[in-house]
Amino acid sequence: MPVVRRGTWRWSPGPASGPGRLATARAEIALHAETPETAIEWAARAIEVAQRTKRRKYEARSRTILGEALGQLGRRDEALAALRAAVALTDELIGQPGRWRAREALGRVSYLLGDDDTAAAAYAAAGDLIESFAATLAPSRSARFLAEPAISEILSLAGRTSVA
């Protein structure tokens, strides 16, 4: 919601979206630019904010970040539990991208931690979701979508050599 003060405009997040989104973004920054320990701290804060503001999308993303950071530290059981919780949360949401992204993260971290069976199952589920989503698009859009590097990588890891 825009806020005008003394003739200047600035964006002010509404109570339902801003805090969860910002806390999750901060956790993501910590995951990619700081230590895993810092990412864990920020992800825990983001989860608390998301739960308090009832923003399940940001809770799911924050749990994914938490799982990835725990995985970087080799904390296998905690990492996989956080990632499985993220998958469960995304299944309650409408958006398909969150669902396949959570499964891709579960697959990636599972593989890094030596759990090949969980990784294969997670990648296969992500591939199924991607192909299901692509089937809802017009053919030209579907082709562009499936050609995106991140999408084609997930499909490759899922063992899909060709997509229609």
Phi and psi in radians as a Rosetta constraint file:
Dihedral C 1 N 2 CA 2 C 2 CIRCULARHARMONIC -1.239 0.35
Dihedral N 2 CA 2 C 2 N 3 CIRCULARHARMONIC 2.568 0.35
Dihedral C 2 N 3 CA 3 C 3 CIRCULARHARMONIC -2.205 0.35
Dihedral N 3 CA 3 C 3 N 4 CIRCULARHARMONIC 2.297 0.35
Dihedral C 3 N 4 CA 4 C 4 CIRCULARHARMONIC -1.945 0.35
Dihedral N 4 CA 4 C 4 N 5 CIRCULARHARMONIC 2.194 0.35
Dihedral C 4 N 5 CA 5 C 5 CIRCULARHARMONIC -2.305 0.35
Dihedral N 5 CA 5 C 5 N 6 CIRCULARHARMONIC 2.139 0.35
Dihedral C 5 N 6 CA 6 C 6 CIRCULARHARMONIC 0.863 0.35
Dihedral N 6 CA 6 C 6 N 7 CIRCULARHARMONIC 0.783 0.35
Dihedral C 6 N 7 CA 7 C 7 CIRCULARHARMONIC 1.379 0.35
Dihedral N 7 CA 7 C 7 N 8 CIRCULARHARMONIC 0.065 0.35
Dihedral C 7 N 8 CA 8 C 8 CIRCULARHARMONIC -1.971 0.35
Dihedral N 8 CA 8 C 8 N 9 CIRCULARHARMONIC 2.634 0.35
Dihedral C 8 N 9 CA 9 C 9 CIRCULARHARMONIC -1.876 0.35
Dihedral N 9 CA 9 C 9 N 10 CIRCULARHARMONIC 2.407 0.35
Dihedral C 9 N 10 CA 10 C 10 CIRCULARHARMONIC -2.548 0.35
Dihedral N 10 CA 10 C 10 N 11 CIRCULARHARMONIC 2.673 0.35
Dihedral C 10 N 11 CA 11 C 11 CIRCULARHARMONIC -1.502 0.35
Dihedral N 11 CA 11 C 11 N 12 CIRCULARHARMONIC 2.355 0.35
Dihedral C 11 N 12 CA 12 C 12 CIRCULARHARMONIC -2.187 0.35
Dihedral N 12 CA 12 C 12 N 13 CIRCULARHARMONIC 2.069 0.35
Dihedral C 12 N 13 CA 13 C 13 CIRCULARHARMONIC -1.132 0.35
Dihedral N 13 CA 13 C 13 N 14 CIRCULARHARMONIC 2.504 0.35
Dihedral C 13 N 14 CA 14 C 14 CIRCULARHARMONIC -1.220 0.35
Dihedral N 14 CA 14 C 14 N 15 CIRCULARHARMONIC 2.838 0.35
Dihedral C 14 N 15 CA 15 C 15 CIRCULARHARMONIC -1.119 0.35
Dihedral N 15 CA 15 C 15 N 16 CIRCULARHARMONIC -0.420 0.35
Dihedral C 15 N 16 CA 16 C 16 CIRCULARHARMONIC -1.474 0.35
Dihedral N 16 CA 16 C 16 N 17 CIRCULARHARMONIC -0.496 0.35
Dihedral C 16 N 17 CA 17 C 17 CIRCULARHARMONIC -1.912 0.35
Dihedral N 17 CA 17 C 17 N 18 CIRCULARHARMONIC -0.719 0.35
Dihedral C 17 N 18 CA 18 C 18 CIRCULARHARMONIC -1.015 0.35
Dihedral N 18 CA 18 C 18 N 19 CIRCULARHARMONIC -1.030 0.35
Dihedral C 18 N 19 CA 19 C 19 CIRCULARHARMONIC -1.033 0.35
Dihedral N 19 CA 19 C 19 N 20 CIRCULARHARMONIC -0.747 0.35
Dihedral C 19 N 20 CA 20 C 20 CIRCULARHARMONIC -1.137 0.35
Dihedral N 20 CA 20 C 20 N 21 CIRCULARHARMONIC -0.765 0.35
Dihedral C 20 N 21 CA 21 C 21 CIRCULARHARMONIC -1.141 0.35
Dihedral N 21 CA 21 C 21 N 22 CIRCULARHARMONIC -0.782 0.35
Dihedral C 21 N 22 CA 22 C 22 CIRCULARHARMONIC -1.171 0.35
Dihedral N 22 CA 22 C 22 N 23 CIRCULARHARMONIC -0.726 0.35
Dihedral C 22 N 23 CA 23 C 23 CIRCULARHARMONIC -1.125 0.35
Dihedral N 23 CA 23 C 23 N 24 CIRCULARHARMONIC -0.695 0.35
Dihedral C 23 N 24 CA 24 C 24 CIRCULARHARMONIC -1.155 0.35
Dihedral N 24 CA 24 C 24 N 25 CIRCULARHARMONIC -0.727 0.35
Dihedral C 24 N 25 CA 25 C 25 CIRCULARHARMONIC -1.081 0.35
Dihedral N 25 CA 25 C 25 N 26 CIRCULARHARMONIC -0.705 0.35
Dihedral C 25 N 26 CA 26 C 26 CIRCULARHARMONIC -1.122 0.35
Dihedral N 26 CA 26 C 26 N 27 CIRCULARHARMONIC -0.692 0.35
Dihedral C 26 N 27 CA 27 C 27 CIRCULARHARMONIC -1.122 0.35
Dihedral N 27 CA 27 C 27 N 28 CIRCULARHARMONIC -0.689 0.35
Dihedral C 27 N 28 CA 28 C 28 CIRCULARHARMONIC -1.133 0.35
Dihedral N 28 CA 28 C 28 N 29 CIRCULARHARMONIC -0.724 0.35
Dihedral C 28 N 29 CA 29 C 29 CIRCULARHARMONIC -1.052 0.35
Dihedral N 29 CA 29 C 29 N 30 CIRCULARHARMONIC -0.790 0.35
Dihedral C 29 N 30 CA 30 C 30 CIRCULARHARMONIC -1.068 0.35
Dihedral N 30 CA 30 C 30 N 31 CIRCULARHARMONIC -0.675 0.35
Dihedral C 30 N 31 CA 31 C 31 CIRCULARHARMONIC -1.080 0.35
Dihedral N 31 CA 31 C 31 N 32 CIRCULARHARMONIC -0.713 0.35
Dihedral C 31 N 32 CA 32 C 32 CIRCULARHARMONIC -1.632 0.35
Dihedral N 32 CA 32 C 32 N 33 CIRCULARHARMONIC -0.364 0.35
Dihedral C 32 N 33 CA 33 C 33 CIRCULARHARMONIC -2.146 0.35
Dihedral N 33 CA 33 C 33 N 34 CIRCULARHARMONIC -0.125 0.35
Dihedral C 33 N 34 CA 34 C 34 CIRCULARHARMONIC -2.258 0.35
Dihedral N 34 CA 34 C 34 N 35 CIRCULARHARMONIC -2.810 0.35
Dihedral C 34 N 35 CA 35 C 35 CIRCULARHARMONIC -1.456 0.35
Dihedral N 35 CA 35 C 35 N 36 CIRCULARHARMONIC 2.737 0.35
Dihedral C 35 N 36 CA 36 C 36 CIRCULARHARMONIC -1.020 0.35
Dihedral N 36 CA 36 C 36 N 37 CIRCULARHARMONIC -0.623 0.35
Dihedral C 36 N 37 CA 37 C 37 CIRCULARHARMONIC -1.082 0.35
Dihedral N 37 CA 37 C 37 N 38 CIRCULARHARMONIC -0.736 0.35
Dihedral C 37 N 38 CA 38 C 38 CIRCULARHARMONIC -1.142 0.35
Dihedral N 38 CA 38 C 38 N 39 CIRCULARHARMONIC -0.704 0.35
Dihedral C 38 N 39 CA 39 C 39 CIRCULARHARMONIC -1.098 0.35
Dihedral N 39 CA 39 C 39 N 40 CIRCULARHARMONIC -0.671 0.35
Dihedral C 39 N 40 CA 40 C 40 CIRCULARHARMONIC -1.096 0.35
Dihedral N 40 CA 40 C 40 N 41 CIRCULARHARMONIC -0.787 0.35
Dihedral C 40 N 41 CA 41 C 41 CIRCULARHARMONIC -1.036 0.35
Dihedral N 41 CA 41 C 41 N 42 CIRCULARHARMONIC -0.841 0.35
Dihedral C 41 N 42 CA 42 C 42 CIRCULARHARMONIC -1.195 0.35
Dihedral N 42 CA 42 C 42 N 43 CIRCULARHARMONIC -0.644 0.35
Dihedral C 42 N 43 CA 43 C 43 CIRCULARHARMONIC -1.133 0.35
Dihedral N 43 CA 43 C 43 N 44 CIRCULARHARMONIC -0.711 0.35
Dihedral C 43 N 44 CA 44 C 44 CIRCULARHARMONIC -1.086 0.35
Dihedral N 44 CA 44 C 44 N 45 CIRCULARHARMONIC -0.736 0.35
Dihedral C 44 N 45 CA 45 C 45 CIRCULARHARMONIC -1.093 0.35
Dihedral N 45 CA 45 C 45 N 46 CIRCULARHARMONIC -0.762 0.35
Dihedral C 45 N 46 CA 46 C 46 CIRCULARHARMONIC -1.120 0.35
Dihedral N 46 CA 46 C 46 N 47 CIRCULARHARMONIC -0.668 0.35
Dihedral C 46 N 47 CA 47 C 47 CIRCULARHARMONIC -1.087 0.35
Dihedral N 47 CA 47 C 47 N 48 CIRCULARHARMONIC -0.781 0.35
Dihedral C 47 N 48 CA 48 C 48 CIRCULARHARMONIC -1.073 0.35
Dihedral N 48 CA 48 C 48 N 49 CIRCULARHARMONIC -0.778 0.35
Dihedral C 48 N 49 CA 49 C 49 CIRCULARHARMONIC -1.112 0.35
Dihedral N 49 CA 49 C 49 N 50 CIRCULARHARMONIC -0.783 0.35
Dihedral C 49 N 50 CA 50 C 50 CIRCULARHARMONIC -1.105 0.35
Dihedral N 50 CA 50 C 50 N 51 CIRCULARHARMONIC -0.691 0.35
Dihedral C 50 N 51 CA 51 C 51 CIRCULARHARMONIC -1.170 0.35
Dihedral N 51 CA 51 C 51 N 52 CIRCULARHARMONIC -0.740 0.35
Dihedral C 51 N 52 CA 52 C 52 CIRCULARHARMONIC -1.117 0.35
Dihedral N 52 CA 52 C 52 N 53 CIRCULARHARMONIC -0.657 0.35
Dihedral C 52 N 53 CA 53 C 53 CIRCULARHARMONIC -1.646 0.35
Dihedral N 53 CA 53 C 53 N 54 CIRCULARHARMONIC 0.045 0.35
Dihedral C 53 N 54 CA 54 C 54 CIRCULARHARMONIC 1.031 0.35
Dihedral N 54 CA 54 C 54 N 55 CIRCULARHARMONIC 0.767 0.35
Dihedral C 54 N 55 CA 55 C 55 CIRCULARHARMONIC -1.911 0.35
Dihedral N 55 CA 55 C 55 N 56 CIRCULARHARMONIC 1.481 0.35
Dihedral C 55 N 56 CA 56 C 56 CIRCULARHARMONIC -1.116 0.35
Dihedral N 56 CA 56 C 56 N 57 CIRCULARHARMONIC -0.546 0.35
Dihedral C 56 N 57 CA 57 C 57 CIRCULARHARMONIC -1.049 0.35
Dihedral N 57 CA 57 C 57 N 58 CIRCULARHARMONIC -0.785 0.35
Dihedral C 57 N 58 CA 58 C 58 CIRCULARHARMONIC -1.299 0.35
Dihedral N 58 CA 58 C 58 N 59 CIRCULARHARMONIC -0.538 0.35
Dihedral C 58 N 59 CA 59 C 59 CIRCULARHARMONIC -1.111 0.35
Dihedral N 59 CA 59 C 59 N 60 CIRCULARHARMONIC -0.785 0.35
Dihedral C 59 N 60 CA 60 C 60 CIRCULARHARMONIC -1.078 0.35
Dihedral N 60 CA 60 C 60 N 61 CIRCULARHARMONIC -0.813 0.35
Dihedral C 60 N 61 CA 61 C 61 CIRCULARHARMONIC -1.117 0.35
Dihedral N 61 CA 61 C 61 N 62 CIRCULARHARMONIC -0.686 0.35
Dihedral C 61 N 62 CA 62 C 62 CIRCULARHARMONIC -1.170 0.35
Dihedral N 62 CA 62 C 62 N 63 CIRCULARHARMONIC -0.636 0.35
Dihedral C 62 N 63 CA 63 C 63 CIRCULARHARMONIC -1.167 0.35
Dihedral N 63 CA 63 C 63 N 64 CIRCULARHARMONIC -0.613 0.35
Dihedral C 63 N 64 CA 64 C 64 CIRCULARHARMONIC -1.110 0.35
Dihedral N 64 CA 64 C 64 N 65 CIRCULARHARMONIC -0.800 0.35
Dihedral C 64 N 65 CA 65 C 65 CIRCULARHARMONIC -1.056 0.35
Dihedral N 65 CA 65 C 65 N 66 CIRCULARHARMONIC -0.759 0.35
Dihedral C 65 N 66 CA 66 C 66 CIRCULARHARMONIC -1.025 0.35
Dihedral N 66 CA 66 C 66 N 67 CIRCULARHARMONIC -0.824 0.35
Dihedral C 66 N 67 CA 67 C 67 CIRCULARHARMONIC -1.080 0.35
Dihedral N 67 CA 67 C 67 N 68 CIRCULARHARMONIC -0.705 0.35
Dihedral C 67 N 68 CA 68 C 68 CIRCULARHARMONIC -1.123 0.35
Dihedral N 68 CA 68 C 68 N 69 CIRCULARHARMONIC -0.748 0.35
Dihedral C 68 N 69 CA 69 C 69 CIRCULARHARMONIC -1.156 0.35
Dihedral N 69 CA 69 C 69 N 70 CIRCULARHARMONIC -0.750 0.35
Dihedral C 69 N 70 CA 70 C 70 CIRCULARHARMONIC -1.084 0.35
Dihedral N 70 CA 70 C 70 N 71 CIRCULARHARMONIC -0.680 0.35
Dihedral C 70 N 71 CA 71 C 71 CIRCULARHARMONIC -1.081 0.35
Dihedral N 71 CA 71 C 71 N 72 CIRCULARHARMONIC -0.686 0.35
Dihedral C 71 N 72 CA 72 C 72 CIRCULARHARMONIC -1.064 0.35
Dihedral N 72 CA 72 C 72 N 73 CIRCULARHARMONIC -0.507 0.35
Dihedral C 72 N 73 CA 73 C 73 CIRCULARHARMONIC -1.562 0.35
Dihedral N 73 CA 73 C 73 N 74 CIRCULARHARMONIC -0.005 0.35
Dihedral C 73 N 74 CA 74 C 74 CIRCULARHARMONIC 1.346 0.35
Dihedral N 74 CA 74 C 74 N 75 CIRCULARHARMONIC 0.286 0.35
Dihedral C 74 N 75 CA 75 C 75 CIRCULARHARMONIC -1.532 0.35
Dihedral N 75 CA 75 C 75 N 76 CIRCULARHARMONIC 1.302 0.35
Dihedral C 75 N 76 CA 76 C 76 CIRCULARHARMONIC -0.919 0.35
Dihedral N 76 CA 76 C 76 N 77 CIRCULARHARMONIC -1.014 0.35
Dihedral C 76 N 77 CA 77 C 77 CIRCULARHARMONIC -1.080 0.35
Dihedral N 77 CA 77 C 77 N 78 CIRCULARHARMONIC -0.755 0.35
Dihedral C 77 N 78 CA 78 C 78 CIRCULARHARMONIC -1.165 0.35
Dihedral N 78 CA 78 C 78 N 79 CIRCULARHARMONIC -0.714 0.35
Dihedral C 78 N 79 CA 79 C 79 CIRCULARHARMONIC -1.088 0.35
Dihedral N 79 CA 79 C 79 N 80 CIRCULARHARMONIC -0.860 0.35
Dihedral C 79 N 80 CA 80 C 80 CIRCULARHARMONIC -1.159 0.35
Dihedral N 80 CA 80 C 80 N 81 CIRCULARHARMONIC -0.619 0.35
Dihedral C 80 N 81 CA 81 C 81 CIRCULARHARMONIC -1.121 0.35
Dihedral N 81 CA 81 C 81 N 82 CIRCULARHARMONIC -0.757 0.35
Dihedral C 81 N 82 CA 82 C 82 CIRCULARHARMONIC -1.122 0.35
Dihedral N 82 CA 82 C 82 N 83 CIRCULARHARMONIC -0.731 0.35
Dihedral C 82 N 83 CA 83 C 83 CIRCULARHARMONIC -1.204 0.35
Dihedral N 83 CA 83 C 83 N 84 CIRCULARHARMONIC -0.660 0.35
Dihedral C 83 N 84 CA 84 C 84 CIRCULARHARMONIC -1.158 0.35
Dihedral N 84 CA 84 C 84 N 85 CIRCULARHARMONIC -0.635 0.35
Dihedral C 84 N 85 CA 85 C 85 CIRCULARHARMONIC -1.121 0.35
Dihedral N 85 CA 85 C 85 N 86 CIRCULARHARMONIC -0.680 0.35
Dihedral C 85 N 86 CA 86 C 86 CIRCULARHARMONIC -1.115 0.35
Dihedral N 86 CA 86 C 86 N 87 CIRCULARHARMONIC -0.746 0.35
Dihedral C 86 N 87 CA 87 C 87 CIRCULARHARMONIC -1.055 0.35
Dihedral N 87 CA 87 C 87 N 88 CIRCULARHARMONIC -0.788 0.35
Dihedral C 87 N 88 CA 88 C 88 CIRCULARHARMONIC -1.071 0.35
Dihedral N 88 CA 88 C 88 N 89 CIRCULARHARMONIC -0.719 0.35
Dihedral C 88 N 89 CA 89 C 89 CIRCULARHARMONIC -1.129 0.35
Dihedral N 89 CA 89 C 89 N 90 CIRCULARHARMONIC -0.761 0.35
Dihedral C 89 N 90 CA 90 C 90 CIRCULARHARMONIC -1.140 0.35
Dihedral N 90 CA 90 C 90 N 91 CIRCULARHARMONIC -0.503 0.35
Dihedral C 90 N 91 CA 91 C 91 CIRCULARHARMONIC -1.168 0.35
Dihedral N 91 CA 91 C 91 N 92 CIRCULARHARMONIC -0.361 0.35
Dihedral C 91 N 92 CA 92 C 92 CIRCULARHARMONIC -1.489 0.35
Dihedral N 92 CA 92 C 92 N 93 CIRCULARHARMONIC -0.186 0.35
Dihedral C 92 N 93 CA 93 C 93 CIRCULARHARMONIC -1.681 0.35
Dihedral N 93 CA 93 C 93 N 94 CIRCULARHARMONIC 2.911 0.35
Dihedral C 93 N 94 CA 94 C 94 CIRCULARHARMONIC -1.451 0.35
Dihedral N 94 CA 94 C 94 N 95 CIRCULARHARMONIC -0.648 0.35
Dihedral C 94 N 95 CA 95 C 95 CIRCULARHARMONIC -1.237 0.35
Dihedral N 95 CA 95 C 95 N 96 CIRCULARHARMONIC 2.163 0.35
Dihedral C 95 N 96 CA 96 C 96 CIRCULARHARMONIC -1.148 0.35
Dihedral N 96 CA 96 C 96 N 97 CIRCULARHARMONIC -0.699 0.35
Dihedral C 96 N 97 CA 97 C 97 CIRCULARHARMONIC -0.978 0.35
Dihedral N 97 CA 97 C 97 N 98 CIRCULARHARMONIC -0.723 0.35
Dihedral C 97 N 98 CA 98 C 98 CIRCULARHARMONIC -1.075 0.35
Dihedral N 98 CA 98 C 98 N 99 CIRCULARHARMONIC -0.624 0.35
Dihedral C 98 N 99 CA 99 C 99 CIRCULARHARMONIC -1.172 0.35
Dihedral N 99 CA 99 C 99 N 100 CIRCULARHARMONIC -0.801 0.35
Dihedral C 99 N 100 CA 100 C 100 CIRCULARHARMONIC -1.317 0.35
Dihedral N 100 CA 100 C 100 N 101 CIRCULARHARMONIC -0.524 0.35
Dihedral C 100 N 101 CA 101 C 101 CIRCULARHARMONIC -1.157 0.35
Dihedral N 101 CA 101 C 101 N 102 CIRCULARHARMONIC -0.698 0.35
Dihedral C 101 N 102 CA 102 C 102 CIRCULARHARMONIC -1.122 0.35
Dihedral N 102 CA 102 C 102 N 103 CIRCULARHARMONIC -0.697 0.35
Dihedral C 102 N 103 CA 103 C 103 CIRCULARHARMONIC -1.226 0.35
Dihedral N 103 CA 103 C 103 N 104 CIRCULARHARMONIC -0.632 0.35
Dihedral C 103 N 104 CA 104 C 104 CIRCULARHARMONIC -1.090 0.35
Dihedral N 104 CA 104 C 104 N 105 CIRCULARHARMONIC -0.760 0.35
Dihedral C 104 N 105 CA 105 C 105 CIRCULARHARMONIC -1.112 0.35
Dihedral N 105 CA 105 C 105 N 106 CIRCULARHARMONIC -0.729 0.35
Dihedral C 105 N 106 CA 106 C 106 CIRCULARHARMONIC -1.071 0.35
Dihedral N 106 CA 106 C 106 N 107 CIRCULARHARMONIC -0.749 0.35
Dihedral C 106 N 107 CA 107 C 107 CIRCULARHARMONIC -1.110 0.35
Dihedral N 107 CA 107 C 107 N 108 CIRCULARHARMONIC -0.807 0.35
Dihedral C 107 N 108 CA 108 C 108 CIRCULARHARMONIC -1.095 0.35
Dihedral N 108 CA 108 C 108 N 109 CIRCULARHARMONIC -0.847 0.35
Dihedral C 108 N 109 CA 109 C 109 CIRCULARHARMONIC -1.212 0.35
Dihedral N 109 CA 109 C 109 N 110 CIRCULARHARMONIC -0.674 0.35
Dihedral C 109 N 110 CA 110 C 110 CIRCULARHARMONIC -1.048 0.35
Dihedral N 110 CA 110 C 110 N 111 CIRCULARHARMONIC -0.763 0.35
Dihedral C 110 N 111 CA 111 C 111 CIRCULARHARMONIC -1.081 0.35
Dihedral N 111 CA 111 C 111 N 112 CIRCULARHARMONIC -0.802 0.35
Dihedral C 111 N 112 CA 112 C 112 CIRCULARHARMONIC -1.092 0.35
Dihedral N 112 CA 112 C 112 N 113 CIRCULARHARMONIC -0.520 0.35
Dihedral C 112 N 113 CA 113 C 113 CIRCULARHARMONIC -1.600 0.35
Dihedral N 113 CA 113 C 113 N 114 CIRCULARHARMONIC 0.071 0.35
Dihedral C 113 N 114 CA 114 C 114 CIRCULARHARMONIC 1.518 0.35
Dihedral N 114 CA 114 C 114 N 115 CIRCULARHARMONIC 0.223 0.35
Dihedral C 114 N 115 CA 115 C 115 CIRCULARHARMONIC -1.759 0.35
Dihedral N 115 CA 115 C 115 N 116 CIRCULARHARMONIC 1.375 0.35
Dihedral C 115 N 116 CA 116 C 116 CIRCULARHARMONIC -1.135 0.35
Dihedral N 116 CA 116 C 116 N 117 CIRCULARHARMONIC -0.603 0.35
Dihedral C 116 N 117 CA 117 C 117 CIRCULARHARMONIC -1.144 0.35
Dihedral N 117 CA 117 C 117 N 118 CIRCULARHARMONIC -0.794 0.35
Dihedral C 117 N 118 CA 118 C 118 CIRCULARHARMONIC -1.116 0.35
Dihedral N 118 CA 118 C 118 N 119 CIRCULARHARMONIC -0.706 0.35
Dihedral C 118 N 119 CA 119 C 119 CIRCULARHARMONIC -1.066 0.35
Dihedral N 119 CA 119 C 119 N 120 CIRCULARHARMONIC -0.823 0.35
Dihedral C 119 N 120 CA 120 C 120 CIRCULARHARMONIC -1.087 0.35
Dihedral N 120 CA 120 C 120 N 121 CIRCULARHARMONIC -0.752 0.35
Dihedral C 120 N 121 CA 121 C 121 CIRCULARHARMONIC -1.140 0.35
Dihedral N 121 CA 121 C 121 N 122 CIRCULARHARMONIC -0.710 0.35
Dihedral C 121 N 122 CA 122 C 122 CIRCULARHARMONIC -1.160 0.35
Dihedral N 122 CA 122 C 122 N 123 CIRCULARHARMONIC -0.769 0.35
Dihedral C 122 N 123 CA 123 C 123 CIRCULARHARMONIC -1.128 0.35
Dihedral N 123 CA 123 C 123 N 124 CIRCULARHARMONIC -0.691 0.35
Dihedral C 123 N 124 CA 124 C 124 CIRCULARHARMONIC -1.092 0.35
Dihedral N 124 CA 124 C 124 N 125 CIRCULARHARMONIC -0.745 0.35
Dihedral C 124 N 125 CA 125 C 125 CIRCULARHARMONIC -1.138 0.35
Dihedral N 125 CA 125 C 125 N 126 CIRCULARHARMONIC -0.708 0.35
Dihedral C 125 N 126 CA 126 C 126 CIRCULARHARMONIC -1.095 0.35
Dihedral N 126 CA 126 C 126 N 127 CIRCULARHARMONIC -0.746 0.35
Dihedral C 126 N 127 CA 127 C 127 CIRCULARHARMONIC -1.069 0.35
Dihedral N 127 CA 127 C 127 N 128 CIRCULARHARMONIC -0.735 0.35
Dihedral C 127 N 128 CA 128 C 128 CIRCULARHARMONIC -1.052 0.35
Dihedral N 128 CA 128 C 128 N 129 CIRCULARHARMONIC -0.777 0.35
Dihedral C 128 N 129 CA 129 C 129 CIRCULARHARMONIC -1.122 0.35
Dihedral N 129 CA 129 C 129 N 130 CIRCULARHARMONIC -0.720 0.35
Dihedral C 129 N 130 CA 130 C 130 CIRCULARHARMONIC -1.109 0.35
Dihedral N 130 CA 130 C 130 N 131 CIRCULARHARMONIC -0.808 0.35
Dihedral C 130 N 131 CA 131 C 131 CIRCULARHARMONIC -1.149 0.35
Dihedral N 131 CA 131 C 131 N 132 CIRCULARHARMONIC -0.641 0.35
Dihedral C 131 N 132 CA 132 C 132 CIRCULARHARMONIC -1.114 0.35
Dihedral N 132 CA 132 C 132 N 133 CIRCULARHARMONIC -0.758 0.35
Dihedral C 132 N 133 CA 133 C 133 CIRCULARHARMONIC -1.141 0.35
Dihedral N 133 CA 133 C 133 N 134 CIRCULARHARMONIC -0.766 0.35
Dihedral C 133 N 134 CA 134 C 134 CIRCULARHARMONIC -1.049 0.35
Dihedral N 134 CA 134 C 134 N 135 CIRCULARHARMONIC -0.586 0.35
Dihedral C 134 N 135 CA 135 C 135 CIRCULARHARMONIC -1.163 0.35
Dihedral N 135 CA 135 C 135 N 136 CIRCULARHARMONIC -0.330 0.35
Dihedral C 135 N 136 CA 136 C 136 CIRCULARHARMONIC -1.517 0.35
Dihedral N 136 CA 136 C 136 N 137 CIRCULARHARMONIC -0.150 0.35
Dihedral C 136 N 137 CA 137 C 137 CIRCULARHARMONIC -1.623 0.35
Dihedral N 137 CA 137 C 137 N 138 CIRCULARHARMONIC 2.756 0.35
Dihedral C 137 N 138 CA 138 C 138 CIRCULARHARMONIC -1.067 0.35
Dihedral N 138 CA 138 C 138 N 139 CIRCULARHARMONIC 2.613 0.35
Dihedral C 138 N 139 CA 139 C 139 CIRCULARHARMONIC -0.906 0.35
Dihedral N 139 CA 139 C 139 N 140 CIRCULARHARMONIC -0.750 0.35
Dihedral C 139 N 140 CA 140 C 140 CIRCULARHARMONIC -1.183 0.35
Dihedral N 140 CA 140 C 140 N 141 CIRCULARHARMONIC -0.674 0.35
Dihedral C 140 N 141 CA 141 C 141 CIRCULARHARMONIC -1.213 0.35
Dihedral N 141 CA 141 C 141 N 142 CIRCULARHARMONIC -0.687 0.35
Dihedral C 141 N 142 CA 142 C 142 CIRCULARHARMONIC -1.054 0.35
Dihedral N 142 CA 142 C 142 N 143 CIRCULARHARMONIC -0.768 0.35
Dihedral C 142 N 143 CA 143 C 143 CIRCULARHARMONIC -1.096 0.35
Dihedral N 143 CA 143 C 143 N 144 CIRCULARHARMONIC -0.760 0.35
Dihedral C 143 N 144 CA 144 C 144 CIRCULARHARMONIC -1.122 0.35
Dihedral N 144 CA 144 C 144 N 145 CIRCULARHARMONIC -0.746 0.35
Dihedral C 144 N 145 CA 145 C 145 CIRCULARHARMONIC -1.053 0.35
Dihedral N 145 CA 145 C 145 N 146 CIRCULARHARMONIC -0.859 0.35
Dihedral C 145 N 146 CA 146 C 146 CIRCULARHARMONIC -1.189 0.35
Dihedral N 146 CA 146 C 146 N 147 CIRCULARHARMONIC -0.377 0.35
Dihedral C 146 N 147 CA 147 C 147 CIRCULARHARMONIC -1.475 0.35
Dihedral N 147 CA 147 C 147 N 148 CIRCULARHARMONIC -0.191 0.35
Dihedral C 147 N 148 CA 148 C 148 CIRCULARHARMONIC -1.024 0.35
Dihedral N 148 CA 148 C 148 N 149 CIRCULARHARMONIC 2.354 0.35
Dihedral C 148 N 149 CA 149 C 149 CIRCULARHARMONIC -0.940 0.35
Dihedral N 149 CA 149 C 149 N 150 CIRCULARHARMONIC -0.777 0.35
Dihedral C 149 N 150 CA 150 C 150 CIRCULARHARMONIC -1.125 0.35
Dihedral N 150 CA 150 C 150 N 151 CIRCULARHARMONIC -0.658 0.35
Dihedral C 150 N 151 CA 151 C 151 CIRCULARHARMONIC -1.249 0.35
Dihedral N 151 CA 151 C 151 N 152 CIRCULARHARMONIC -0.802 0.35
Dihedral C 151 N 152 CA 152 C 152 CIRCULARHARMONIC -1.136 0.35
Dihedral N 152 CA 152 C 152 N 153 CIRCULARHARMONIC -0.553 0.35
Dihedral C 152 N 153 CA 153 C 153 CIRCULARHARMONIC -1.145 0.35
Dihedral N 153 CA 153 C 153 N 154 CIRCULARHARMONIC -0.776 0.35
Dihedral C 153 N 154 CA 154 C 154 CIRCULARHARMONIC -1.074 0.35
Dihedral N 154 CA 154 C 154 N 155 CIRCULARHARMONIC -0.776 0.35
Dihedral C 154 N 155 CA 155 C 155 CIRCULARHARMONIC -1.091 0.35
Dihedral N 155 CA 155 C 155 N 156 CIRCULARHARMONIC -0.682 0.35
Dihedral C 155 N 156 CA 156 C 156 CIRCULARHARMONIC -1.116 0.35
Dihedral N 156 CA 156 C 156 N 157 CIRCULARHARMONIC -0.768 0.35
Dihedral C 156 N 157 CA 157 C 157 CIRCULARHARMONIC -1.164 0.35
Dihedral N 157 CA 157 C 157 N 158 CIRCULARHARMONIC -0.423 0.35
Dihedral C 157 N 158 CA 158 C 158 CIRCULARHARMONIC -1.445 0.35
Dihedral N 158 CA 158 C 158 N 159 CIRCULARHARMONIC -0.045 0.35
Dihedral C 158 N 159 CA 159 C 159 CIRCULARHARMONIC 1.479 0.35
Dihedral N 159 CA 159 C 159 N 160 CIRCULARHARMONIC 0.274 0.35
Dihedral C 159 N 160 CA 160 C 160 CIRCULARHARMONIC -1.572 0.35
Dihedral N 160 CA 160 C 160 N 161 CIRCULARHARMONIC 1.968 0.35
Dihedral C 160 N 161 CA 161 C 161 CIRCULARHARMONIC -1.570 0.35
Dihedral N 161 CA 161 C 161 N 162 CIRCULARHARMONIC -0.458 0.35
Dihedral C 161 N 162 CA 162 C 162 CIRCULARHARMONIC -2.509 0.35
Dihedral N 162 CA 162 C 162 N 163 CIRCULARHARMONIC 2.548 0.35
Dihedral C 162 N 163 CA 163 C 163 CIRCULARHARMONIC -2.171 0.35
Dihedral N 163 CA 163 C 163 N 164 CIRCULARHARMONIC 2.562 0.35
